[in-house]
Amino acid sequence: MKRAYFSIGFGLLCFAAALMHGCKEQPIEPVQFLFEAEAGEELSGGMATVFDVSQNALGHLAPNISGDRETDFAVGNSFFNQNWVAAPASTTARDGLGPLFNARSCAGCHFKDGRAKPIEGDAVQQALLFRISTSNAANGEPNPHAVYGGQIQSQSVSEAMREAEAKVSYTESTGKFADGESYSLRVPAYRFENLQYGALGTVDVSPRTAPQLSGMGLLENISDADLLANADEFDRNGDGVSGKANYVWDKKSQRLALGRFGWKAGQPDAEQQTADALGGDMGISSSLALMQNHTPAQNLNDLPNGGSPEIADDVFAQVVFYVRTLAVPARRNWKNEIVLKGKMLFAQSGCTGCHTPSFKTANRNGIAELSNQTIRPYTDLLLHDMGDGLADNRADFLASGHEWRTPPLWGIGLIKTVNGHTLFLHDGRARNLQEAILWHGGEAEKSKEAFRQQSKTDRDAIIAFLESL
């Protein structure tokens, strides 16, 4: 087992103490910390881990899935990656696109099952979506706009008008680390142009990029009890972190259920997350979401559709199986001494208060191979107040306009390889992992400040640890 030793002197220990009690006047002797690589730590997804560092690293079937399910995965993969077409068409299994949509395929947003980029220049909005609402229902569900619905669609079939064009501009906000090194964060401003169905009026807007999909079935299999064990909504332990569960509408059970997917934990399981994405992003109806994504005010009901539902139940089940059984990439350099140091500093800075390192899965989704697995996703799937800087000011069930679900970190170090960029956070504003950390506020303010106070060597070690995930 690899061991790494690090001496941390007065400065860092004094800063950590000052956060809680104030620094004592008398200096203390440097303390030697022992940190070890854990046995099996490279297996981020347990037996559902795959060893691949290529551009295809995020697109594998979990290797422990029984061989007779490979066909289901392959069919789901096909429907996930190939474009849907407008109805009527000879390819009846894939018709029904739109009439309004953001992308023609799931892979249009989740390229190679990875993370999307935000808008660049005058490109058509696709993988950065804009949820909109005007108020909230009694159960907290956002009420859609009377004309534009719950999401702005930037594309349409030829017989319809697309809803609008989204544009983004950035200004720079500068700061300095405690050692004097400068940094700059880009602050986005969004606007809609060419609104084809009238003025929007006053709406709540939430920009959201498509995240990577690794390990969704494993996350789905974490028991409610294990997730709720980390919840501390009123911060009774006084650590400044108050993770909160979101309870959202479960369309299948017709009751409120624990949310765990989406940027605000707005969906209870992978099945409903997939149905919502098919309907909202591509205008493809399913048995779980039969409603079209346009409104009566847009007068599009007479246009052809692909049936009801537009995706057959068996195909939908295979797409969901595909999403649920995507493997998790293994850790890289997990025994490296700099990575081990970064892991230690990540924990000491309080980051694991939200990014919970590990869980053991139960069996909630019926896929036995994804149960009883020790996984290391670095998330608690709970809501946390991230401060004014990241606020979208749009509530979503119990999630306030300042709260976001802790995203899992596994696979984050492979995004550059898979997707060719290092753009992070809910709208891709952070140009790298360091900027993503520096955007943290609210409950994560102390952890962000601990990072800002560290030496460049220590900051680089934390980034090296994140890149190993």
C-alpha positions as CSV (number, residue, x, y, z in Angstrom):
1,M,0.0,0.0,0.0
2,K,1.4,3.4,-1.0
3,R,2.1,5.8,1.8
4,A,2.9,9.5,1.4
5,Y,4.2,11.8,4.2
6,F,3.7,15.5,4.2
7,S,4.7,18.2,6.7
8,I,2.3,21.0,7.1
9,G,3.6,23.9,9.1
10,F,2.1,26.8,11.1
11,G,0.5,28.7,8.3
12,L,-2.0,26.2,7.0
13,L,-2.8,24.8,10.5
14,C,-3.2,28.3,11.8
15,F,-5.6,29.1,9.0
16,A,-7.6,26.0,9.5
17,A,-7.9,26.7,13.2
18,A,-8.8,30.4,12.6
19,L,-11.8,29.3,10.6
20,M,-13.2,27.6,13.8
21,H,-11.6,29.2,16.8
22,G,-9.1,31.9,15.9
23,C,-5.4,31.5,15.7
24,K,-3.3,31.3,18.9
25,E,-0.4,33.6,19.2
26,Q,2.2,30.8,20.0
27,P,3.5,29.0,16.9
28,I,3.2,25.3,16.8
29,E,5.6,22.7,15.5
30,P,5.0,21.3,12.0
31,V,2.9,18.1,12.2
32,Q,3.6,15.1,9.9
33,F,0.4,13.6,8.4
34,L,0.2,10.1,7.0
35,F,-2.0,9.6,4.0
36,E,-2.4,6.2,2.3
37,A,-3.8,5.1,-1.0
38,E,-6.8,3.0,-0.2
39,A,-7.1,-0.6,-1.3
40,G,-9.3,-0.7,-4.4
41,E,-9.5,3.1,-4.6
42,E,-8.9,3.0,-8.4
43,L,-12.2,1.1,-8.8
44,S,-14.4,4.2,-8.8
45,G,-17.5,2.3,-9.9
46,G,-16.6,-1.0,-8.0
47,M,-17.0,-3.9,-10.4
48,A,-18.7,-1.5,-12.9
49,T,-15.3,0.2,-13.5
50,V,-13.6,0.3,-16.9
51,F,-9.9,0.9,-17.6
52,D,-9.8,3.2,-20.6
53,V,-8.2,6.6,-21.0
54,S,-9.1,7.1,-24.7
55,Q,-11.8,9.4,-26.2
56,N,-14.2,6.5,-25.6
57,A,-13.6,6.3,-21.9
58,L,-17.1,7.3,-20.9
59,G,-19.0,5.1,-23.3
60,H,-18.5,1.5,-22.2
61,L,-21.0,-1.0,-20.9
62,A,-20.2,-1.8,-17.2
63,P,-17.9,-4.9,-17.5
64,N,-19.8,-6.8,-14.8
65,I,-23.1,-6.7,-16.7
66,S,-24.1,-10.2,-17.9
67,G,-23.4,-11.0,-21.5
68,D,-27.1,-11.5,-22.5
69,R,-27.8,-7.8,-21.9
70,E,-25.2,-6.6,-24.4
71,T,-27.8,-6.4,-27.1
72,D,-30.0,-4.2,-25.0
73,F,-27.0,-1.9,-24.4
74,A,-26.2,-1.8,-28.1
75,V,-29.7,-1.0,-29.2
76,G,-29.9,1.7,-26.5
77,N,-26.6,3.1,-27.7
78,S,-27.9,3.2,-31.3
79,F,-31.0,5.2,-30.4
80,F,-29.0,7.4,-28.1
81,N,-26.5,8.4,-30.7
82,Q,-28.4,8.5,-34.0
83,N,-30.4,11.5,-35.1
84,W,-34.2,11.5,-34.9
85,V,-36.1,12.9,-37.9
86,A,-39.4,14.8,-38.4
87,A,-42.6,12.9,-39.0
88,P,-43.8,11.4,-41.3
89,A,-40.7,9.4,-42.4
90,S,-39.9,6.0,-43.7
91,T,-37.8,5.4,-40.5
92,T,-40.8,5.2,-38.3
93,A,-38.9,4.0,-35.3
94,R,-37.0,7.3,-35.3
95,D,-39.5,9.8,-36.4
96,G,-41.3,12.4,-34.3
97,L,-38.6,15.0,-33.8
98,G,-39.9,18.3,-32.6
99,P,-41.6,20.3,-33.9
100,L,-39.5,22.3,-31.5
101,F,-36.2,20.9,-30.2
102,N,-32.7,21.7,-29.0
103,A,-30.9,18.7,-30.4
104,R,-31.6,15.9,-32.9
105,S,-30.1,13.1,-30.7
106,C,-29.2,12.5,-27.1
107,A,-25.5,12.5,-28.2
108,G,-26.0,16.0,-29.6
109,C,-25.8,17.2,-26.0
110,H,-24.0,14.3,-24.4
111,F,-21.2,13.8,-27.0
112,K,-19.5,10.5,-26.3
113,D,-21.6,10.4,-23.1
114,G,-19.6,13.3,-21.8
115,R,-20.0,17.0,-20.8
116,A,-21.3,19.7,-23.1
117,K,-19.8,23.1,-23.9
118,P,-21.7,26.3,-23.5
119,I,-22.6,28.6,-26.4
120,E,-19.6,30.0,-28.4
121,G,-20.0,33.0,-30.6
122,D,-23.0,32.8,-32.9
123,A,-23.4,29.1,-32.7
124,V,-26.9,27.6,-32.4
125,Q,-27.8,26.8,-28.8
126,Q,-27.8,23.1,-28.3
127,A,-26.1,21.6,-25.3
128,L,-26.6,24.6,-23.1
129,L,-30.3,24.6,-22.2
130,F,-32.4,27.3,-20.7
131,R,-35.2,26.2,-18.3
132,I,-37.8,28.9,-17.8
133,S,-40.7,29.3,-15.4
134,T,-43.1,32.0,-14.1
135,S,-43.9,30.7,-10.7
136,N,-44.2,27.4,-8.8
137,A,-47.0,25.0,-8.2
138,A,-48.2,24.0,-4.7
139,N,-45.7,21.1,-4.6
140,G,-42.9,23.3,-5.7
141,E,-42.7,22.2,-9.4
142,P,-41.9,25.1,-11.6
143,N,-44.9,26.4,-13.7
144,P,-44.0,26.7,-17.4
145,H,-44.4,29.9,-19.4
146,A,-47.8,30.2,-20.9
147,V,-46.4,30.5,-24.5
148,Y,-42.8,29.2,-24.4
149,G,-43.3,26.3,-22.0
150,G,-40.6,25.1,-19.6
151,Q,-37.6,25.4,-21.9
152,I,-36.4,27.6,-24.7
153,Q,-36.0,25.6,-27.9
154,S,-33.5,27.0,-30.4
155,Q,-34.4,24.7,-33.3
156,S,-37.5,23.6,-35.2
157,V,-38.7,21.4,-38.0
158,S,-39.2,23.3,-41.3
159,E,-43.0,23.8,-40.8
160,A,-42.5,25.7,-37.5
161,M,-40.5,28.6,-36.1
162,R,-37.8,28.1,-33.5
163,E,-38.6,29.9,-30.3
164,A,-35.5,32.1,-29.9
165,E,-31.7,32.4,-30.1
166,A,-29.8,32.5,-26.9
167,K,-26.6,34.6,-26.7
168,V,-24.0,34.9,-24.0
169,S,-21.4,37.5,-23.2
170,Y,-18.7,37.5,-20.6
171,T,-17.0,40.0,-18.3
172,E,-13.9,39.3,-16.3
173,S,-13.7,39.4,-12.5
174,T,-10.2,39.4,-11.2
175,G,-8.7,38.3,-7.8
176,K,-5.6,37.1,-6.2
177,F,-4.4,34.1,-4.2
178,A,-2.8,34.7,-0.8
179,D,0.6,34.2,-2.4
180,G,0.0,37.1,-4.8
181,E,-0.7,35.1,-8.0
182,S,-3.6,36.6,-10.0
183,Y,-6.7,34.9,-11.4
184,S,-9.7,35.9,-13.4
185,L,-13.2,34.5,-13.5
186,R,-15.6,35.1,-16.4
187,V,-19.1,36.2,-15.5
188,P,-21.7,35.3,-18.0
189,A,-24.7,37.4,-19.1
190,Y,-27.5,35.8,-21.1
191,R,-30.0,37.3,-23.5
192,F,-32.6,36.0,-26.0
193,E,-33.0,37.4,-29.5
194,N,-35.5,36.8,-32.3
195,L,-38.3,35.7,-30.0
196,Q,-40.7,34.2,-32.5
197,Y,-43.8,33.8,-30.3
198,G,-43.9,37.1,-28.6
199,A,-42.2,38.7,-25.6
200,L,-41.1,36.5,-22.7
201,G,-42.1,39.0,-20.0
202,T,-40.9,38.3,-16.5
203,V,-39.5,34.8,-16.2
204,D,-37.0,32.9,-14.1
205,V,-34.2,31.5,-16.3
206,S,-31.8,28.7,-15.5
207,P,-28.9,27.9,-17.9
208,R,-27.7,24.3,-17.7
209,T,-25.1,22.3,-19.7
210,A,-25.5,18.6,-20.3
211,P,-23.3,16.7,-17.7
212,Q,-21.4,13.4,-18.3
213,L,-23.4,10.3,-17.7
214,S,-21.0,7.9,-16.0
215,G,-22.4,5.6,-13.4
216,M,-26.0,6.9,-13.4
217,G,-27.3,3.4,-12.5
218,L,-24.9,3.2,-9.6
219,L,-26.0,6.6,-8.3
220,E,-29.6,5.5,-8.7
221,N,-28.9,2.5,-6.5
222,I,-27.7,4.4,-3.5
223,S,-30.4,4.0,-0.9
224,D,-32.5,6.9,0.2
225,A,-31.4,6.3,3.8
226,D,-27.7,6.5,2.9
227,L,-28.2,9.8,1.1
228,L,-30.4,11.3,3.9
229,A,-27.7,10.3,6.4
230,N,-25.6,13.2,5.1
231,A,-28.4,15.7,5.1
232,D,-28.2,18.5,7.7
233,E,-30.6,21.1,6.4
234,F,-30.4,23.3,9.5
235,D,-26.6,22.7,10.1
236,R,-27.1,21.2,13.5
237,N,-23.5,20.1,13.7
238,G,-22.3,23.6,13.0
239,D,-19.9,22.8,10.3
240,G,-21.4,25.4,7.9
241,V,-22.6,22.7,5.5
242,S,-26.3,22.0,5.3
243,G,-27.0,19.5,2.6
244,K,-30.7,19.3,1.8
245,A,-32.8,16.7,0.0
246,N,-35.0,17.7,-2.9
247,Y,-38.4,16.0,-3.0
248,V,-39.8,16.0,-6.6
249,W,-42.8,14.6,-8.4
250,D,-42.5,11.0,-9.3
251,K,-44.7,10.5,-12.4
252,K,-44.8,6.7,-12.0
253,S,-45.8,6.5,-8.4
254,Q,-47.7,9.8,-8.4
255,R,-46.1,11.0,-5.2
256,L,-43.2,13.0,-4.1
257,A,-39.8,11.2,-4.1
258,L,-36.2,11.9,-3.3
259,G,-34.6,13.7,-6.3
260,R,-31.1,12.7,-7.3
261,F,-30.6,13.6,-11.0
262,G,-30.3,17.0,-12.8
263,W,-28.5,20.1,-11.7
264,K,-31.1,20.7,-9.0
265,A,-31.9,17.1,-8.3
266,G,-35.2,17.6,-10.1
267,Q,-35.7,14.0,-11.2
268,P,-36.1,10.9,-9.0
269,D,-34.5,8.2,-11.2
270,A,-32.8,7.6,-14.5
271,E,-36.0,6.6,-16.3
272,Q,-37.7,9.8,-15.6
273,Q,-34.6,11.9,-16.3
274,T,-34.4,10.2,-19.7
275,A,-38.1,10.7,-20.5
276,D,-37.8,14.4,-19.5
277,A,-34.8,14.9,-21.7
278,L,-36.4,13.2,-24.7
279,G,-39.5,15.4,-24.4
280,G,-37.9,18.7,-23.5
281,D,-34.8,18.5,-25.6
282,M,-36.0,16.7,-28.7
283,G,-39.8,16.8,-28.6
284,I,-40.0,13.0,-28.5
285,S,-42.9,11.8,-26.4
286,S,-42.8,8.6,-24.3
287,S,-45.3,6.7,-22.2
288,L,-43.9,8.6,-19.1
289,A,-44.1,12.0,-20.8
290,L,-46.8,12.0,-23.5
291,M,-47.2,15.8,-23.6
292,Q,-45.5,17.6,-26.5
293,N,-43.0,20.3,-25.6
294,H,-44.9,23.1,-27.3
295,T,-47.9,25.0,-26.0
296,P,-51.4,25.6,-27.4
297,A,-50.5,29.3,-27.9
298,Q,-47.9,28.3,-30.5
299,N,-50.5,26.7,-32.8
300,L,-48.4,23.6,-33.7
301,N,-50.8,20.9,-32.8
302,D,-51.8,20.2,-36.5
303,L,-48.2,19.4,-37.5
304,P,-47.4,15.7,-38.1
305,N,-46.1,13.7,-35.2
306,G,-44.5,10.2,-34.8
307,G,-47.5,8.7,-32.9
308,S,-48.3,8.5,-29.2
309,P,-45.8,7.7,-27.8
310,E,-43.2,8.6,-30.4
311,I,-40.6,6.3,-28.8
312,A,-41.8,2.7,-28.4
313,D,-41.8,1.4,-24.9
314,D,-39.3,-1.4,-25.6
315,V,-36.9,1.1,-27.3
316,F,-37.3,3.5,-24.4
317,A,-36.5,0.7,-22.0
318,Q,-33.3,0.0,-23.9
319,V,-32.2,3.6,-23.9
320,V,-32.7,3.7,-20.2
321,F,-30.8,0.5,-19.8
322,Y,-27.9,2.1,-21.8
323,V,-27.9,5.1,-19.6
324,R,-28.0,3.1,-16.4
325,T,-25.2,0.7,-17.3
326,L,-22.6,3.1,-18.6
327,A,-19.3,2.2,-16.8
328,V,-17.3,4.5,-14.6
329,P,-13.7,5.2,-15.6
330,A,-11.0,4.0,-13.3
331,R,-8.8,6.4,-11.4
332,R,-5.4,7.3,-12.9
333,N,-2.2,8.0,-10.9
334,W,-4.1,7.1,-7.7
335,K,-0.8,6.1,-5.9
336,N,1.1,9.2,-7.1
337,E,2.4,11.1,-4.1
338,I,1.3,14.5,-5.4
339,V,-2.2,13.1,-6.1
340,L,-2.3,11.6,-2.5
341,K,-1.3,15.0,-1.1
342,G,-4.0,16.7,-3.2
343,K,-6.5,14.1,-1.9
344,M,-5.5,15.0,1.7
345,L,-5.7,18.7,1.1
346,F,-9.1,18.3,-0.6
347,A,-10.5,16.6,2.5
348,Q,-8.7,19.0,4.9
349,S,-10.2,22.0,3.1
350,G,-13.7,20.7,3.8
351,C,-14.5,19.7,0.2
352,T,-15.7,16.2,1.2
353,G,-18.5,17.9,3.3
354,C,-20.4,17.9,0.0
355,H,-18.3,15.7,-2.3
356,T,-18.8,12.5,-0.2
357,P,-16.1,10.1,-1.3
358,S,-17.8,6.8,-1.2
359,F,-21.1,4.8,-0.9
360,K,-22.1,1.2,-1.0
361,T,-25.0,0.6,-3.4
362,A,-28.3,-1.1,-2.7
363,N,-30.6,-2.5,-5.4
364,R,-33.2,0.1,-6.4
365,N,-33.3,-0.3,-10.2
366,G,-33.4,-4.1,-10.6
367,I,-29.9,-4.4,-12.1
368,A,-28.3,-6.9,-9.7
369,E,-24.8,-6.2,-11.0
370,L,-25.0,-2.6,-9.9
371,S,-25.9,-3.5,-6.4
372,N,-23.6,-4.2,-3.4
373,Q,-20.8,-2.1,-5.1
374,T,-18.4,0.2,-3.2
375,I,-18.3,3.3,-5.4
376,R,-16.4,6.5,-5.1
377,P,-18.5,9.2,-6.9
378,Y,-17.5,12.2,-4.7
379,T,-21.0,13.5,-4.4
380,D,-23.8,13.4,-1.8
381,L,-26.6,14.1,-4.4
382,L,-27.9,16.7,-2.0
383,L,-28.7,20.4,-2.5
384,H,-26.3,23.1,-1.2
385,D,-26.4,26.9,-1.2
386,M,-23.5,27.9,-3.5
387,G,-23.8,31.6,-2.9
388,D,-24.8,34.7,-5.0
389,G,-22.2,34.2,-7.7
390,L,-23.7,30.9,-8.9
391,A,-27.3,31.6,-8.2
392,D,-29.8,31.3,-11.0
393,N,-32.7,32.6,-8.7
394,R,-35.0,29.9,-10.0
395,A,-36.6,27.5,-7.6
396,D,-37.2,23.9,-8.5
397,F,-39.4,21.9,-6.0
398,L,-37.4,22.4,-2.7
399,A,-34.3,23.7,-4.4
400,S,-34.0,27.5,-4.0
401,G,-32.5,29.8,-6.5
402,H,-29.1,29.6,-4.7
403,E,-29.0,25.8,-4.4
404,W,-27.5,23.2,-6.6
405,R,-27.1,19.4,-6.4
406,T,-23.5,18.4,-5.7
407,P,-22.3,16.9,-9.1
408,P,-20.3,13.6,-9.0
409,L,-16.7,14.1,-9.8
410,W,-15.8,10.7,-11.1
411,G,-14.6,11.0,-14.7
412,I,-14.0,14.7,-14.5
413,G,-10.3,14.3,-15.3
414,L,-11.1,12.7,-18.7
415,I,-13.4,15.5,-20.0
416,K,-10.6,17.1,-21.9
417,T,-9.7,13.8,-23.6
418,V,-13.3,12.8,-24.3
419,N,-14.9,16.2,-25.2
420,G,-11.9,18.4,-26.0
421,H,-12.5,21.1,-23.4
422,T,-12.2,21.9,-19.7
423,L,-15.4,23.9,-19.1
424,F,-17.2,23.2,-15.8
425,L,-20.1,24.2,-13.5
426,H,-23.8,24.2,-14.5
427,D,-23.3,26.7,-17.4
428,G,-19.7,26.0,-18.4
429,R,-18.5,29.4,-17.1
430,A,-15.4,27.9,-15.4
431,R,-12.6,27.4,-18.0
432,N,-10.8,24.9,-15.8
433,L,-11.0,23.1,-12.5
434,Q,-9.2,25.9,-10.6
435,E,-11.9,28.4,-11.8
436,A,-14.6,26.0,-10.8
437,I,-13.3,25.9,-7.2
438,L,-13.0,29.7,-7.1
439,W,-16.6,30.1,-8.1
440,H,-17.7,28.2,-5.0
441,G,-19.5,30.3,-2.4
442,G,-22.2,30.0,0.2
443,E,-21.7,26.7,2.1
444,A,-18.5,26.2,0.2
445,E,-17.0,29.6,0.9
446,K,-14.7,28.3,3.7
447,S,-13.4,25.6,1.4
448,K,-12.8,28.0,-1.4
449,E,-11.0,30.4,0.9
450,A,-8.8,27.5,2.2
451,F,-7.9,26.8,-1.5
452,R,-7.2,30.5,-2.1
453,Q,-4.9,30.7,0.9
454,Q,-2.8,27.6,-0.1
455,S,0.6,27.7,-1.8
456,K,0.7,27.2,-5.6
457,T,2.3,23.8,-4.9
458,D,-0.7,22.7,-2.8
459,R,-3.2,24.2,-5.2
460,D,-1.6,22.2,-8.0
461,A,-1.8,19.0,-5.9
462,I,-5.5,19.4,-5.4
463,I,-6.0,19.9,-9.1
464,A,-3.8,16.8,-9.8
465,F,-6.1,14.9,-7.4
466,L,-9.2,16.1,-9.2
467,E,-7.7,15.2,-12.6
468,S,-7.1,11.7,-11.3
469,L,-10.8,11.1,-10.8
